[in-house]
Amino acid sequence: MIDKPIITERDYKQALERLEMIFNVPKGTPLGDELEVLSILIEQYENEHFPV
């Protein structure tokens, strides 16, 4: 479970690995909530470090 902001590239890689593990969980479950928060954190990191 990711319990802190994604700051480093290592954090980012760990977050992507976790996202892959829980990608197909149902919404409205604790893992579904984790998936949603993790997706937001990953998107924020990517927007800051990989701007389009």
PDB file with SEQRES, HELIX, SHEET and CRYST1 records, atoms N, CA, C and O in Angstrom:
SEQRES   1 A   52  MET ILE ASP LYS PRO ILE ILE THR GLU ARG ASP TYR LYS          
SEQRES   2 A   52  GLN ALA LEU GLU ARG LEU GLU MET ILE PHE ASN VAL PRO          
SEQRES   3 A   52  LYS GLY THR PRO LEU GLY ASP GLU LEU GLU VAL LEU SER          
SEQRES   4 A   52  ILE LEU ILE GLU GLN TYR GLU ASN GLU HIS PHE PRO VAL          
HELIX    1 AA1 GLU A    9  ILE A   22  1                                  14    
HELIX    2 AA2 PRO A   30  HIS A   49  1                                  20    
CRYST1    1.000    1.000    1.000  90.00  90.00  90.00 P 1           1          
ATOM      1  N   MET A   1       0.837  -1.185   0.000  1.00  0.00           N  
ATOM      2  CA  MET A   1       0.000   0.000   0.000  1.00  0.00           C  
ATOM      3  C   MET A   1       0.880   1.246   0.000  1.00  0.00           C  
ATOM      4  O   MET A   1       1.837   1.334   0.770  1.00  0.00           O  
ATOM      5  N   ILE A   2       0.567   2.183  -0.839  1.00  0.00           N  
ATOM      6  CA  ILE A   2       1.287   3.447  -0.898  1.00  0.00           C  
ATOM      7  C   ILE A   2       0.675   4.370   0.152  1.00  0.00           C  
ATOM      8  O   ILE A   2      -0.532   4.608   0.153  1.00  0.00           O  
ATOM      9  N   ASP A   3       1.514   4.883   1.038  1.00  0.00           N  
ATOM     10  CA  ASP A   3       0.991   5.709   2.120  1.00  0.00           C  
ATOM     11  C   ASP A   3       1.707   7.050   2.236  1.00  0.00           C  
ATOM     12  O   ASP A   3       1.703   7.691   3.286  1.00  0.00           O  
ATOM     13  N   LYS A   4       2.329   7.458   1.113  1.00  0.00           N  
ATOM     14  CA  LYS A   4       3.013   8.747   1.112  1.00  0.00           C  
ATOM     15  C   LYS A   4       3.018   9.293  -0.307  1.00  0.00           C  
ATOM     16  O   LYS A   4       2.745   8.552  -1.251  1.00  0.00           O  
ATOM     17  N   PRO A   5       3.319  10.557  -0.474  1.00  0.00           N  
ATOM     18  CA  PRO A   5       3.387  11.118  -1.822  1.00  0.00           C  
ATOM     19  C   PRO A   5       4.483  10.442  -2.642  1.00  0.00           C  
ATOM     20  O   PRO A   5       5.422   9.865  -2.092  1.00  0.00           O  
ATOM     21  N   ILE A   6       4.351  10.522  -3.949  1.00  0.00           N  
ATOM     22  CA  ILE A   6       5.366   9.996  -4.848  1.00  0.00           C  
ATOM     23  C   ILE A   6       6.330  11.140  -5.131  1.00  0.00           C  
ATOM     24  O   ILE A   6       5.980  12.115  -5.796  1.00  0.00           O  
ATOM     25  N   ILE A   7       7.542  11.007  -4.617  1.00  0.00           N  
ATOM     26  CA  ILE A   7       8.516  12.087  -4.719  1.00  0.00           C  
ATOM     27  C   ILE A   7       9.695  11.690  -5.608  1.00  0.00           C  
ATOM     28  O   ILE A   7      10.138  12.474  -6.446  1.00  0.00           O  
ATOM     29  N   THR A   8      10.193  10.483  -5.422  1.00  0.00           N  
ATOM     30  CA  THR A   8      11.378  10.040  -6.163  1.00  0.00           C  
ATOM     31  C   THR A   8      10.990   9.085  -7.287  1.00  0.00           C  
ATOM     32  O   THR A   8       9.863   8.595  -7.349  1.00  0.00           O  
ATOM     33  N   GLU A   9      11.941   8.838  -8.160  1.00  0.00           N  
ATOM     34  CA  GLU A   9      11.702   7.868  -9.231  1.00  0.00           C  
ATOM     35  C   GLU A   9      11.474   6.477  -8.649  1.00  0.00           C  
ATOM     36  O   GLU A   9      10.689   5.697  -9.187  1.00  0.00           O  
ATOM     37  N   ARG A  10      12.146   6.174  -7.576  1.00  0.00           N  
ATOM     38  CA  ARG A  10      11.927   4.880  -6.901  1.00  0.00           C  
ATOM     39  C   ARG A  10      10.486   4.770  -6.400  1.00  0.00           C  
ATOM     40  O   ARG A  10       9.836   3.742  -6.586  1.00  0.00           O  
ATOM     41  N   ASP A  11       9.992   5.831  -5.766  1.00  0.00           N  
ATOM     42  CA  ASP A  11       8.596   5.862  -5.316  1.00  0.00           C  
ATOM     43  C   ASP A  11       7.656   5.632  -6.497  1.00  0.00           C  
ATOM     44  O   ASP A  11       6.685   4.882  -6.402  1.00  0.00           O  
ATOM     45  N   TYR A  12       7.965   6.288  -7.604  1.00  0.00           N  
ATOM     46  CA  TYR A  12       7.143   6.192  -8.811  1.00  0.00           C  
ATOM     47  C   TYR A  12       7.104   4.764  -9.332  1.00  0.00           C  
ATOM     48  O   TYR A  12       6.036   4.257  -9.675  1.00  0.00           O  
ATOM     49  N   LYS A  13       8.254   4.113  -9.393  1.00  0.00           N  
ATOM     50  CA  LYS A  13       8.309   2.730  -9.876  1.00  0.00           C  
ATOM     51  C   LYS A  13       7.543   1.799  -8.941  1.00  0.00           C  
ATOM     52  O   LYS A  13       6.850   0.891  -9.402  1.00  0.00           O  
ATOM     53  N   GLN A  14       7.663   2.014  -7.646  1.00  0.00           N  
ATOM     54  CA  GLN A  14       6.921   1.198  -6.686  1.00  0.00           C  
ATOM     55  C   GLN A  14       5.420   1.408  -6.847  1.00  0.00           C  
ATOM     56  O   GLN A  14       4.643   0.458  -6.758  1.00  0.00           O  
ATOM     57  N   ALA A  15       5.020   2.635  -7.080  1.00  0.00           N  
ATOM     58  CA  ALA A  15       3.604   2.945  -7.268  1.00  0.00           C  
ATOM     59  C   ALA A  15       3.067   2.263  -8.525  1.00  0.00           C  
ATOM     60  O   ALA A  15       1.956   1.732  -8.518  1.00  0.00           O  
ATOM     61  N   LEU A  16       3.850   2.277  -9.602  1.00  0.00           N  
ATOM     62  CA  LEU A  16       3.423   1.611 -10.836  1.00  0.00           C  
ATOM     63  C   LEU A  16       3.293   0.104 -10.632  1.00  0.00           C  
ATOM     64  O   LEU A  16       2.365  -0.516 -11.150  1.00  0.00           O  
ATOM     65  N   GLU A  17       4.213  -0.478  -9.885  1.00  0.00           N  
ATOM     66  CA  GLU A  17       4.139  -1.916  -9.595  1.00  0.00           C  
ATOM     67  C   GLU A  17       2.881  -2.234  -8.798  1.00  0.00           C  
ATOM     68  O   GLU A  17       2.190  -3.211  -9.087  1.00  0.00           O  
ATOM     69  N   ARG A  18       2.585  -1.417  -7.803  1.00  0.00           N  
ATOM     70  CA  ARG A  18       1.386  -1.633  -6.990  1.00  0.00           C  
ATOM     71  C   ARG A  18       0.126  -1.443  -7.832  1.00  0.00           C  
ATOM     72  O   ARG A  18      -0.831  -2.206  -7.704  1.00  0.00           O  
ATOM     73  N   LEU A  19       0.128  -0.439  -8.680  1.00  0.00           N  
ATOM     74  CA  LEU A  19      -1.011  -0.193  -9.559  1.00  0.00           C  
ATOM     75  C   LEU A  19      -1.279  -1.412 -10.428  1.00  0.00           C  
ATOM     76  O   LEU A  19      -2.428  -1.820 -10.598  1.00  0.00           O  
ATOM     77  N   GLU A  20      -0.235  -1.985 -10.968  1.00  0.00           N  
ATOM     78  CA  GLU A  20      -0.378  -3.170 -11.809  1.00  0.00           C  
ATOM     79  C   GLU A  20      -0.967  -4.340 -11.021  1.00  0.00           C  
ATOM     80  O   GLU A  20      -1.758  -5.116 -11.557  1.00  0.00           O  
ATOM     81  N   MET A  21      -0.585  -4.467  -9.758  1.00  0.00           N  
ATOM     82  CA  MET A  21      -1.076  -5.563  -8.920  1.00  0.00           C  
ATOM     83  C   MET A  21      -2.569  -5.448  -8.634  1.00  0.00           C  
ATOM     84  O   MET A  21      -3.262  -6.462  -8.549  1.00  0.00           O  
ATOM     85  N   ILE A  22      -3.070  -4.225  -8.484  1.00  0.00           N  
ATOM     86  CA  ILE A  22      -4.465  -4.045  -8.055  1.00  0.00           C  
ATOM     87  C   ILE A  22      -5.337  -3.440  -9.148  1.00  0.00           C  
ATOM     88  O   ILE A  22      -6.431  -2.950  -8.866  1.00  0.00           O  
ATOM     89  N   PHE A  23      -4.870  -3.466 -10.384  1.00  0.00           N  
ATOM     90  CA  PHE A  23      -5.529  -2.754 -11.474  1.00  0.00           C  
ATOM     91  C   PHE A  23      -6.991  -3.166 -11.688  1.00  0.00           C  
ATOM     92  O   PHE A  23      -7.811  -2.308 -12.015  1.00  0.00           O  
ATOM     93  N   ASN A  24      -7.338  -4.409 -11.520  1.00  0.00           N  
ATOM     94  CA  ASN A  24      -8.682  -4.885 -11.841  1.00  0.00           C  
ATOM     95  C   ASN A  24      -9.590  -5.083 -10.633  1.00  0.00           C  
ATOM     96  O   ASN A  24     -10.573  -5.819 -10.720  1.00  0.00           O  
ATOM     97  N   VAL A  25      -9.284  -4.448  -9.522  1.00  0.00           N  
ATOM     98  CA  VAL A  25     -10.138  -4.602  -8.342  1.00  0.00           C  
ATOM     99  C   VAL A  25     -11.432  -3.812  -8.532  1.00  0.00           C  
ATOM    100  O   VAL A  25     -11.446  -2.805  -9.240  1.00  0.00           O  
ATOM    101  N   PRO A  26     -12.513  -4.263  -7.905  1.00  0.00           N  
ATOM    102  CA  PRO A  26     -13.784  -3.538  -8.050  1.00  0.00           C  
ATOM    103  C   PRO A  26     -13.787  -2.200  -7.320  1.00  0.00           C  
ATOM    104  O   PRO A  26     -13.170  -2.044  -6.266  1.00  0.00           O  
ATOM    105  N   LYS A  27     -14.496  -1.241  -7.906  1.00  0.00           N  
ATOM    106  CA  LYS A  27     -14.678   0.061  -7.261  1.00  0.00           C  
ATOM    107  C   LYS A  27     -15.528  -0.124  -6.010  1.00  0.00           C  
ATOM    108  O   LYS A  27     -16.304  -1.074  -5.904  1.00  0.00           O  
ATOM    109  N   GLY A  28     -15.370   0.789  -5.076  1.00  0.00           N  
ATOM    110  CA  GLY A  28     -16.171   0.765  -3.855  1.00  0.00           C  
ATOM    111  C   GLY A  28     -15.649  -0.200  -2.808  1.00  0.00           C  
ATOM    112  O   GLY A  28     -16.319  -0.443  -1.804  1.00  0.00           O  
ATOM    113  N   THR A  29     -14.469  -0.751  -3.025  1.00  0.00           N  
ATOM    114  CA  THR A  29     -13.831  -1.626  -2.051  1.00  0.00           C  
ATOM    115  C   THR A  29     -12.596  -0.909  -1.518  1.00  0.00           C  
ATOM    116  O   THR A  29     -12.152   0.073  -2.112  1.00  0.00           O  
ATOM    117  N   PRO A  30     -12.033  -1.386  -0.403  1.00  0.00           N  
ATOM    118  CA  PRO A  30     -10.812  -0.747   0.090  1.00  0.00           C  
ATOM    119  C   PRO A  30      -9.687  -0.737  -0.952  1.00  0.00           C  
ATOM    120  O   PRO A  30      -8.978   0.262  -1.078  1.00  0.00           O  
ATOM    121  N   LEU A  31      -9.515  -1.821  -1.691  1.00  0.00           N  
ATOM    122  CA  LEU A  31      -8.494  -1.844  -2.733  1.00  0.00           C  
ATOM    123  C   LEU A  31      -8.875  -0.927  -3.893  1.00  0.00           C  
ATOM    124  O   LEU A  31      -8.004  -0.334  -4.529  1.00  0.00           O  
ATOM    125  N   GLY A  32     -10.150  -0.812  -4.163  1.00  0.00           N  
ATOM    126  CA  GLY A  32     -10.610   0.109  -5.193  1.00  0.00           C  
ATOM    127  C   GLY A  32     -10.304   1.548  -4.822  1.00  0.00           C  
ATOM    128  O   GLY A  32      -9.937   2.357  -5.675  1.00  0.00           O  
ATOM    129  N   ASP A  33     -10.456   1.860  -3.548  1.00  0.00           N  
ATOM    130  CA  ASP A  33     -10.110   3.203  -3.061  1.00  0.00           C  
ATOM    131  C   ASP A  33      -8.610   3.447  -3.181  1.00  0.00           C  
ATOM    132  O   ASP A  33      -8.174   4.525  -3.585  1.00  0.00           O  
ATOM    133  N   GLU A  34      -7.827   2.431  -2.824  1.00  0.00           N  
ATOM    134  CA  GLU A  34      -6.373   2.549  -2.946  1.00  0.00           C  
ATOM    135  C   GLU A  34      -5.990   2.770  -4.407  1.00  0.00           C  
ATOM    136  O   GLU A  34      -5.126   3.593  -4.707  1.00  0.00           O  
ATOM    137  N   LEU A  35      -6.622   2.046  -5.303  1.00  0.00           N  
ATOM    138  CA  LEU A  35      -6.351   2.191  -6.735  1.00  0.00           C  
ATOM    139  C   LEU A  35      -6.625   3.615  -7.199  1.00  0.00           C  
ATOM    140  O   LEU A  35      -5.838   4.189  -7.951  1.00  0.00           O  
ATOM    141  N   GLU A  36      -7.728   4.181  -6.756  1.00  0.00           N  
ATOM    142  CA  GLU A  36      -8.085   5.537  -7.160  1.00  0.00           C  
ATOM    143  C   GLU A  36      -7.070   6.564  -6.646  1.00  0.00           C  
ATOM    144  O   GLU A  36      -6.637   7.440  -7.395  1.00  0.00           O  
ATOM    145  N   VAL A  37      -6.697   6.454  -5.381  1.00  0.00           N  
ATOM    146  CA  VAL A  37      -5.727   7.385  -4.797  1.00  0.00           C  
ATOM    147  C   VAL A  37      -4.369   7.215  -5.477  1.00  0.00           C  
ATOM    148  O   VAL A  37      -3.704   8.201  -5.796  1.00  0.00           O  
ATOM    149  N   LEU A  38      -3.967   5.987  -5.693  1.00  0.00           N  
ATOM    150  CA  LEU A  38      -2.693   5.716  -6.341  1.00  0.00           C  
ATOM    151  C   LEU A  38      -2.653   6.285  -7.750  1.00  0.00           C  
ATOM    152  O   LEU A  38      -1.634   6.830  -8.174  1.00  0.00           O  
ATOM    153  N   SER A  39      -3.740   6.162  -8.467  1.00  0.00           N  
ATOM    154  CA  SER A  39      -3.815   6.718  -9.819  1.00  0.00           C  
ATOM    155  C   SER A  39      -3.647   8.228  -9.806  1.00  0.00           C  
ATOM    156  O   SER A  39      -2.972   8.787 -10.671  1.00  0.00           O  
ATOM    157  N   ILE A  40      -4.249   8.883  -8.844  1.00  0.00           N  
ATOM    158  CA  ILE A  40      -4.130  10.341  -8.717  1.00  0.00           C  
ATOM    159  C   ILE A  40      -2.688  10.736  -8.418  1.00  0.00           C  
ATOM    160  O   ILE A  40      -2.164  11.678  -9.012  1.00  0.00           O  
ATOM    161  N   LEU A  41      -2.049  10.018  -7.499  1.00  0.00           N  
ATOM    162  CA  LEU A  41      -0.665  10.325  -7.150  1.00  0.00           C  
ATOM    163  C   LEU A  41       0.274  10.105  -8.338  1.00  0.00           C  
ATOM    164  O   LEU A  41       1.182  10.903  -8.572  1.00  0.00           O  
ATOM    165  N   ILE A  42       0.056   9.036  -9.075  1.00  0.00           N  
ATOM    166  CA  ILE A  42       0.888   8.755 -10.249  1.00  0.00           C  
ATOM    167  C   ILE A  42       0.685   9.835 -11.301  1.00  0.00           C  
ATOM    168  O   ILE A  42       1.653  10.318 -11.889  1.00  0.00           O  
ATOM    169  N   GLU A  43      -0.548  10.214 -11.540  1.00  0.00           N  
ATOM    170  CA  GLU A  43      -0.823  11.258 -12.525  1.00  0.00           C  
ATOM    171  C   GLU A  43      -0.150  12.576 -12.132  1.00  0.00           C  
ATOM    172  O   GLU A  43       0.419  13.262 -12.982  1.00  0.00           O  
ATOM    173  N   GLN A  44      -0.213  12.921 -10.868  1.00  0.00           N  
ATOM    174  CA  GLN A  44       0.415  14.155 -10.394  1.00  0.00           C  
ATOM    175  C   GLN A  44       1.924  14.101 -10.614  1.00  0.00           C  
ATOM    176  O   GLN A  44       2.515  15.068 -11.095  1.00  0.00           O  
ATOM    177  N   TYR A  45       2.547  12.983 -10.268  1.00  0.00           N  
ATOM    178  CA  TYR A  45       3.991  12.839 -10.475  1.00  0.00           C  
ATOM    179  C   TYR A  45       4.343  12.960 -11.958  1.00  0.00           C  
ATOM    180  O   TYR A  45       5.286  13.662 -12.321  1.00  0.00           O  
ATOM    181  N   GLU A  46       3.590  12.282 -12.801  1.00  0.00           N  
ATOM    182  CA  GLU A  46       3.859  12.310 -14.239  1.00  0.00           C  
ATOM    183  C   GLU A  46       3.688  13.715 -14.800  1.00  0.00           C  
ATOM    184  O   GLU A  46       4.489  14.141 -15.633  1.00  0.00           O  
ATOM    185  N   ASN A  47       2.677  14.437 -14.370  1.00  0.00           N  
ATOM    186  CA  ASN A  47       2.478  15.809 -14.844  1.00  0.00           C  
ATOM    187  C   ASN A  47       3.636  16.722 -14.457  1.00  0.00           C  
ATOM    188  O   ASN A  47       3.990  17.634 -15.205  1.00  0.00           O  
ATOM    189  N   GLU A  48       4.216  16.482 -13.309  1.00  0.00           N  
ATOM    190  CA  GLU A  48       5.332  17.311 -12.850  1.00  0.00           C  
ATOM    191  C   GLU A  48       6.654  16.935 -13.526  1.00  0.00           C  
ATOM    192  O   GLU A  48       7.484  17.801 -13.805  1.00  0.00           O  
ATOM    193  N   HIS A  49       6.843  15.637 -13.785  1.00  0.00           N  
ATOM    194  CA  HIS A  49       8.139  15.170 -14.272  1.00  0.00           C  
ATOM    195  C   HIS A  49       8.181  14.827 -15.753  1.00  0.00           C  
ATOM    196  O   HIS A  49       9.261  14.727 -16.336  1.00  0.00           O  
ATOM    197  N   PHE A  50       7.039  14.648 -16.356  1.00  0.00           N  
ATOM    198  CA  PHE A  50       6.976  14.311 -17.775  1.00  0.00           C  
ATOM    199  C   PHE A  50       5.940  15.188 -18.472  1.00  0.00           C  
ATOM    200  O   PHE A  50       4.972  14.673 -19.032  1.00  0.00           O  
ATOM    201  N   PRO A  51       6.131  16.497 -18.445  1.00  0.00           N  
ATOM    202  CA  PRO A  51       5.121  17.382 -19.053  1.00  0.00           C  
ATOM    203  C   PRO A  51       5.006  17.148 -20.570  1.00  0.00           C  
ATOM    204  O   PRO A  51       5.983  16.827 -21.246  1.00  0.00           O  
ATOM    205  N   VAL A  52       3.821  17.315 -21.057  1.00  0.00           N  
ATOM    206  CA  VAL A  52       3.563  17.122 -22.486  1.00  0.00           C  
ATOM    207  C   VAL A  52       3.854  18.405 -23.246  1.00  0.00           C  
ATOM    208  O   VAL A  52       3.699  18.448 -24.467  1.00  0.00           O  
TER     209      VAL A  52                                                      
END                                                                             
